[in-house]
Structure formats: C-alpha cells, structure tokens
Amino acid sequence: MLRPTLDRFSPDPVLESELAQGLARVEAALGQAVRSEYPFVTAASRHLVDAGGKRFRPLLVLLSAHFGDPNRQSVISAAVAVELTHVATLYHDDVMDEAAVRRGAETANARWGNSVAILTGDFLFARSSAILADLGPDAVRIQAQTFERLCTGQILESVGPADGMDPVKHHLAVLADKTGSLIATSCRYGAMMSGASAEVTETLTKFGELIGVAFQLADDIVDITSDSLQSGKTPGTDLREGVPTLTTLIALGNVDPADYRLRELLGRPLPEDAEHAEALALLRGHQALDEARAEASRWADEARAVLAALPAGAPKAALATLCDYVVTRTG
C-alpha cells in the first residue's frame, strides 16, 4: 500500500502531513461519490473502493497541486474523478480477465456476474464525468481524450501488434494508452486546478505519462514475483489469460533451446493450474525478469529527468523519490 508509506518518498514532514490530509479528504469524498438512491448500486459501486488500493492517481493530483495552490476544492474533486475513472476500468478489466480476486477481495464479476460488474464500471464513469463537468469544459475535454486513449489501448492489446510490428514496441504503446494516459491526466489536473503555470502543467503531464508506463511495467513484474498476500490479487493473472507483459514478450523472443518449454507455455492461455504454476516458476527464474526491471527503471529515469524543469522544493523532491519507489516496490 502506498498511503501508509508517504514518509518513504516525502522526507518533508509538512508536505507529508498535507498529503495525508488531502488523501483523507479524497477518501471521504469517494465514499460520497459512489452513493446511489438504490442500496444495491451503492454496494456494488463501493465494492472496490472499500477494498482500498494504492490511490496512486489521487496522490499524483495532490502532489502536482503543490506547484500551485493545493488547498482549492477543485483539486480534491479532480483527485476523486481520476480515482473513480481508474476503479471503473478495474471492474471492466476483471470481467475481461475473468479475475476472481482484486485488492484482496472477491471481484464484482465473481460475486454478482459480468453484467453487474460492467454496468457498475459504467456507473462510476458517469459519476466521474459529473464531477468533472463542475470543473469546466477543459476538464471534460481532457477526460474524453483520456477515456479515448484508455479504450484504444485496451483494443490494441486485444488485437495484438500488426504484421511486422515489434511486439515490445506495440506493448509499450499499449501501456502508454492504458496506464500512462490516466496518470498523465492526474498530474495535469493537479497542476491545472491549483493554478500552476502552463509550463509547469506541461512538464507534470509529461512526467505522468513516463512514470505511468514505469508504474505498469513494475506492476506486471510484481504480478509475476509476488504472492496474493503481497499484491492483493491472484499472481499471474495475465499469464493465465495469455495477456502479454514485457517479461513474457522478452522470454518469447529468446531462442535458447533451454527455454523451449517456457516458450511453448507462453504461446497460449494457461487455464490449468499445473501448467500455470510451471510457467510462473520458470518465469521467476528467467533473465527476462531482470530485463523487464531494467526497462521499468529506464522509464522512471526519463520521468526523473523531466522534473529538472520544475522549481526546486519538497514537491519536486517527492516526485523524484517516487520514481525510485515505483520500480522497487514489491506489492
């Protein structure tokens, strides 16, 4: 969990306290945002919100707002909107992945079925859009553009790379859309709503895109290396469904005869527990993991380099330290 470890990347006690207070306000507002006049809709909508999560996107909204006036109510509203959008995508992802566990809890699709899970995700998208409508047309336009990228990334992942396209390049483009876009928007909203300059807003948006890809690359590694108690979800979900990650793509590209069995397993979904466990064990001992970690670090280093354009201070230092945290976390 990221929230209890604010001191790990924010050595400034004042900033740490302000972030903790901001996250508490976001949490309270999230509870209000998912309420419906219909108890079942409220229960379904609260399901993943109550399960917790890293709140990485709201945190980036709050941190980015410290380059302007972080005390504006619009900052909290934007943080709630991006988290609702993120949680909505999780409901949909779990349906596509047929996942049974998310954030240590039973998924909505496992409990209530696919139709309820999909519609609950749509409900949360609607609530997010309603919040952003109160923040002005620019906020709505940015949300629409971000949502387009989220959908595009998911579609491109589903259809795979075009003939002759490098699978790794295609995969990184998918991650930029599926994950980097919303994290970039989180930083952008924080800067915009706080009244930061256009130059600072642009820099933070670029930072968000880069750190977002690093975050997802690291998350996919954690999915392979951790157990369910660490990550709060079933390990190897993408592996079971045959969804490519950077680690599996690197392993598939290895022509070493010793890796024949691993390549054979990675070439298809692995619904059977025995084969899934075998592939997971082989991947955990493969050099592809080290290469994927190096790629995640490269993206994080690029994100850190972008921060050079920002004014010095505790918020900038926190974002720089966050680059290290993203690629070294274990859950």
C-alpha positions as CSV (number, residue, x, y, z in Angstrom):
1,M,0.0,0.0,0.0
2,L,1.3,3.4,-0.9
3,R,-0.7,5.6,1.5
4,P,0.9,4.4,4.8
5,T,4.4,4.9,3.3
6,L,4.2,8.6,2.5
7,D,7.3,9.2,4.6
8,R,9.3,6.9,2.2
9,F,9.2,9.4,-0.6
10,S,8.4,12.7,1.2
11,P,11.0,13.4,3.8
12,D,9.5,16.9,4.3
13,P,7.1,16.5,7.3
14,V,4.9,19.4,6.3
15,L,4.3,18.0,2.8
16,E,3.8,14.6,4.2
17,S,1.1,15.9,6.6
18,E,-0.6,17.9,3.9
19,L,-0.7,14.9,1.5
20,A,-2.1,12.7,4.3
21,Q,-4.8,15.2,5.0
22,G,-5.6,15.5,1.3
23,L,-5.9,11.8,0.8
24,A,-8.2,11.6,3.8
25,R,-10.4,14.2,2.1
26,V,-10.3,12.2,-1.1
27,E,-11.3,9.1,0.7
28,A,-14.3,10.7,2.3
29,A,-15.4,12.2,-1.0
30,L,-15.0,8.9,-2.8
31,G,-17.5,7.4,-0.3
32,Q,-20.0,10.1,-1.1
33,A,-19.4,9.9,-4.9
34,V,-20.4,6.2,-5.1
35,R,-23.6,6.5,-3.2
36,S,-26.9,5.8,-5.1
37,E,-30.5,6.0,-4.0
38,Y,-30.6,2.3,-4.7
39,P,-28.8,0.2,-2.0
40,F,-27.6,-2.5,-4.3
41,V,-26.0,0.0,-6.7
42,T,-24.2,1.6,-3.8
43,A,-23.0,-1.7,-2.6
44,A,-21.7,-2.7,-6.0
45,S,-20.0,0.7,-6.5
46,R,-18.4,0.7,-3.1
47,H,-17.1,-2.8,-3.5
48,L,-13.6,-2.0,-4.9
49,V,-13.5,1.5,-3.4
50,D,-13.8,0.0,0.1
51,A,-11.2,-2.7,-0.8
52,G,-8.6,0.1,-0.7
53,G,-5.8,0.4,-3.2
54,K,-2.7,2.5,-3.6
55,R,-4.6,5.7,-4.5
56,F,-1.6,6.4,-6.7
57,R,-3.5,8.7,-9.1
58,P,-5.1,10.9,-6.4
59,L,-1.7,11.2,-4.8
60,L,-0.2,12.5,-8.0
61,V,-3.1,15.0,-8.3
62,L,-2.3,16.2,-4.8
63,L,1.4,16.3,-5.3
64,S,1.1,18.2,-8.6
65,A,-1.2,20.7,-7.0
66,H,1.7,21.7,-4.7
67,F,3.2,23.6,-7.6
68,G,0.2,26.0,-7.3
69,D,-2.4,26.4,-4.5
70,P,-3.1,22.8,-3.2
71,N,-6.0,23.9,-1.0
72,R,-8.5,24.5,-3.7
73,Q,-11.6,22.3,-3.5
74,S,-11.3,21.6,-7.3
75,V,-8.0,19.7,-6.5
76,I,-9.9,17.2,-4.3
77,S,-12.7,16.9,-6.9
78,A,-10.2,16.1,-9.6
79,A,-8.5,13.5,-7.4
80,V,-11.8,11.8,-6.8
81,A,-12.7,11.9,-10.5
82,V,-9.5,10.2,-11.6
83,E,-9.8,7.5,-9.0
84,L,-13.4,6.8,-10.0
85,T,-12.2,6.5,-13.6
86,H,-9.4,4.1,-12.6
87,V,-11.7,2.0,-10.4
88,A,-14.3,1.8,-13.2
89,T,-11.6,0.4,-15.5
90,L,-10.8,-2.3,-12.9
91,Y,-14.4,-3.5,-13.0
92,H,-14.1,-3.9,-16.7
93,D,-10.6,-5.4,-16.6
94,D,-11.7,-8.1,-14.2
95,V,-14.5,-9.1,-16.5
96,M,-12.2,-9.4,-19.4
97,D,-9.6,-11.3,-17.3
98,E,-12.2,-13.4,-15.6
99,A,-10.4,-12.5,-12.4
100,A,-11.6,-13.8,-9.0
101,V,-9.6,-11.5,-6.7
102,R,-8.8,-7.8,-6.7
103,R,-7.3,-5.9,-3.9
104,G,-7.6,-8.9,-1.6
105,A,-11.3,-9.1,-2.1
106,E,-13.6,-11.1,-4.4
107,T,-14.2,-9.3,-7.7
108,A,-17.6,-7.9,-8.5
109,N,-17.9,-10.2,-11.5
110,A,-17.2,-13.2,-9.3
111,R,-19.8,-12.1,-6.8
112,W,-22.5,-10.7,-8.9
113,G,-21.8,-11.6,-12.5
114,N,-20.3,-9.9,-15.6
115,S,-23.3,-7.7,-16.4
116,V,-23.4,-6.1,-12.9
117,A,-19.7,-5.6,-13.0
118,I,-19.7,-3.9,-16.4
119,L,-22.6,-1.7,-15.5
120,T,-21.1,-0.7,-12.2
121,G,-18.0,0.4,-14.1
122,D,-20.2,2.5,-16.4
123,F,-21.9,4.0,-13.3
124,L,-18.6,5.1,-11.9
125,F,-17.5,6.6,-15.3
126,A,-20.8,8.6,-15.2
127,R,-20.1,9.8,-11.6
128,S,-16.6,10.8,-12.6
129,S,-17.9,12.7,-15.6
130,A,-20.4,14.5,-13.5
131,I,-17.7,15.7,-11.1
132,L,-15.5,16.9,-13.9
133,A,-18.4,18.8,-15.5
134,D,-18.4,21.1,-12.5
135,L,-14.7,21.8,-13.1
136,G,-15.2,23.3,-16.5
137,P,-15.2,22.3,-20.2
138,D,-11.4,21.9,-20.3
139,A,-11.6,19.2,-17.6
140,V,-14.4,17.4,-19.5
141,R,-12.4,17.6,-22.8
142,I,-9.3,16.1,-21.1
143,Q,-11.4,13.4,-19.6
144,A,-12.8,12.5,-23.0
145,Q,-9.4,12.4,-24.6
146,T,-8.1,10.2,-21.8
147,F,-11.0,7.9,-22.0
148,E,-10.4,7.5,-25.7
149,R,-6.8,6.5,-25.0
150,L,-7.9,4.1,-22.3
151,C,-10.2,2.4,-24.8
152,T,-7.7,2.5,-27.6
153,G,-5.1,0.9,-25.5
154,Q,-7.4,-1.9,-24.5
155,I,-8.4,-2.6,-28.1
156,L,-4.8,-2.6,-29.3
157,E,-3.9,-5.0,-26.6
158,S,-6.8,-7.3,-27.6
159,V,-6.0,-7.4,-31.3
160,G,-2.2,-7.5,-30.9
161,P,0.6,-6.0,-33.0
162,A,0.2,-5.6,-36.7
163,D,2.1,-7.8,-39.0
164,G,5.8,-6.9,-39.0
165,M,5.5,-4.7,-35.9
166,D,7.8,-5.2,-33.0
167,P,5.7,-6.8,-30.2
168,V,7.7,-5.0,-27.5
169,K,7.2,-1.6,-29.2
170,H,3.5,-2.4,-29.6
171,H,3.2,-3.4,-25.9
172,L,4.9,-0.2,-24.7
173,A,2.4,1.8,-26.8
174,V,-0.5,-0.1,-25.2
175,L,0.9,0.7,-21.7
176,A,1.2,4.4,-22.6
177,D,-2.5,4.4,-23.5
178,K,-3.9,2.1,-20.9
179,T,-2.0,3.3,-17.9
180,G,0.2,6.3,-18.8
181,S,-2.7,8.4,-20.1
182,L,-4.7,8.5,-16.9
183,I,-1.6,9.0,-14.7
184,A,-0.6,11.9,-17.0
185,T,-4.1,13.3,-16.6
186,S,-3.8,13.0,-12.9
187,C,-0.7,15.2,-12.9
188,R,-2.3,17.6,-15.4
189,Y,-5.5,18.0,-13.3
190,G,-3.5,18.7,-10.1
191,A,-1.5,21.4,-11.8
192,M,-4.4,22.9,-13.6
193,M,-6.8,23.0,-10.7
194,S,-4.1,24.5,-8.4
195,G,-3.5,27.4,-10.8
196,A,0.1,26.3,-11.8
197,S,1.6,27.8,-14.9
198,A,1.1,26.3,-18.3
199,E,4.8,25.4,-18.4
200,V,4.7,23.5,-15.1
201,T,1.4,21.8,-16.2
202,E,3.0,20.6,-19.4
203,T,6.1,19.3,-17.5
204,L,4.0,17.4,-15.0
205,T,1.8,15.9,-17.7
206,K,5.0,14.6,-19.5
207,F,6.2,13.3,-16.1
208,G,2.9,11.5,-15.5
209,E,3.0,9.7,-18.8
210,L,6.5,8.4,-18.3
211,I,6.1,7.4,-14.6
212,G,2.8,5.8,-15.6
213,V,4.5,3.4,-18.0
214,A,7.2,2.7,-15.4
215,F,4.4,2.0,-12.9
216,Q,2.7,-0.5,-15.1
217,L,5.9,-2.3,-16.1
218,A,6.7,-2.7,-12.4
219,D,3.1,-3.8,-11.6
220,D,3.4,-6.5,-14.2
221,I,6.6,-7.7,-12.6
222,V,5.0,-7.7,-9.2
223,D,2.2,-9.8,-10.7
224,I,4.8,-12.5,-11.5
225,T,7.0,-12.3,-8.5
226,S,4.7,-11.7,-5.5
227,D,2.1,-13.8,-3.8
228,S,-1.5,-12.9,-3.3
229,L,-0.9,-11.6,0.2
230,Q,1.6,-9.0,-1.1
231,S,-0.2,-7.8,-4.1
232,G,-3.8,-8.3,-3.1
233,K,-4.7,-10.1,-6.3
234,T,-4.1,-13.6,-7.8
235,P,-0.5,-13.8,-9.1
236,G,0.0,-14.5,-12.8
237,T,-3.5,-13.3,-13.9
238,D,-2.2,-12.0,-17.2
239,L,-0.1,-15.2,-17.6
240,R,-3.2,-17.4,-17.1
241,E,-5.2,-15.4,-19.7
242,G,-2.4,-15.3,-22.2
243,V,-2.2,-11.5,-21.9
244,P,1.3,-10.3,-22.9
245,T,3.6,-8.4,-20.5
246,L,7.1,-7.2,-21.2
247,T,8.6,-10.1,-19.3
248,T,6.7,-12.7,-21.3
249,L,7.4,-11.0,-24.6
250,I,11.2,-10.9,-23.8
251,A,11.1,-14.6,-22.8
252,L,9.2,-15.5,-26.0
253,G,11.9,-13.7,-28.1
254,N,14.7,-15.8,-26.5
255,V,15.7,-18.5,-28.9
256,D,17.8,-20.5,-26.3
257,P,16.8,-24.2,-26.7
258,A,16.7,-24.5,-22.9
259,D,13.7,-22.1,-22.9
260,Y,11.6,-24.3,-25.3
261,R,9.2,-25.4,-22.7
262,L,8.7,-21.9,-21.4
263,R,8.1,-20.5,-24.9
264,E,5.6,-23.3,-25.5
265,L,3.7,-22.4,-22.4
266,L,3.7,-18.7,-23.0
267,G,2.3,-19.2,-26.5
268,R,-1.2,-19.8,-25.2
269,P,-3.5,-19.2,-22.2
270,L,-2.9,-21.4,-19.2
271,P,-6.2,-22.1,-17.6
272,E,-4.9,-25.3,-16.0
273,D,-3.4,-24.8,-12.5
274,A,-0.4,-27.1,-13.1
275,E,0.8,-25.5,-16.3
276,H,0.2,-22.0,-14.9
277,A,2.3,-22.8,-11.8
278,E,5.0,-24.3,-14.0
279,A,5.2,-21.3,-16.3
280,L,5.2,-18.9,-13.3
281,A,8.1,-20.8,-11.7
282,L,10.1,-20.8,-14.9
283,L,9.5,-17.0,-15.4
284,R,10.5,-16.2,-11.8
285,G,13.9,-17.7,-12.5
286,H,14.4,-16.2,-16.0
287,Q,16.6,-13.4,-17.1
288,A,13.6,-11.8,-18.8
289,L,12.6,-10.5,-15.4
290,D,15.9,-8.6,-15.0
291,E,15.5,-7.1,-18.5
292,A,11.9,-6.0,-17.7
293,R,13.1,-4.4,-14.5
294,A,15.8,-2.6,-16.4
295,E,13.2,-1.2,-18.8
296,A,11.0,-0.1,-16.0
297,S,13.9,1.7,-14.5
298,R,14.7,3.4,-17.8
299,W,11.2,4.9,-18.0
300,A,11.4,6.0,-14.4
301,D,14.8,7.6,-15.1
302,E,13.3,9.5,-18.1
303,A,10.5,10.7,-15.8
304,R,13.0,11.9,-13.3
305,A,14.9,13.8,-16.0
306,V,11.8,15.7,-17.0
307,L,11.5,17.0,-13.4
308,A,14.6,19.2,-14.0
309,A,12.3,21.9,-15.4
310,L,10.3,22.2,-12.2
311,P,11.1,24.7,-9.4
312,A,13.2,23.2,-6.5
313,G,11.4,22.3,-3.3
314,A,9.8,19.5,-1.4
315,P,7.2,18.6,-4.1
316,K,9.8,18.2,-6.7
317,A,12.0,16.1,-4.4
318,A,9.0,13.9,-3.6
319,L,8.2,13.2,-7.2
320,A,11.9,12.3,-7.8
321,T,11.9,9.9,-4.9
322,L,8.6,8.5,-6.2
323,C,10.5,7.4,-9.3
324,D,12.6,5.1,-7.2
325,Y,9.6,3.8,-5.2
326,V,7.6,2.9,-8.3
327,V,10.3,0.4,-9.6
328,T,11.4,-1.1,-6.3
329,R,8.0,-1.8,-4.7
330,T,7.0,-5.4,-4.1
331,G,3.3,-5.1,-3.8
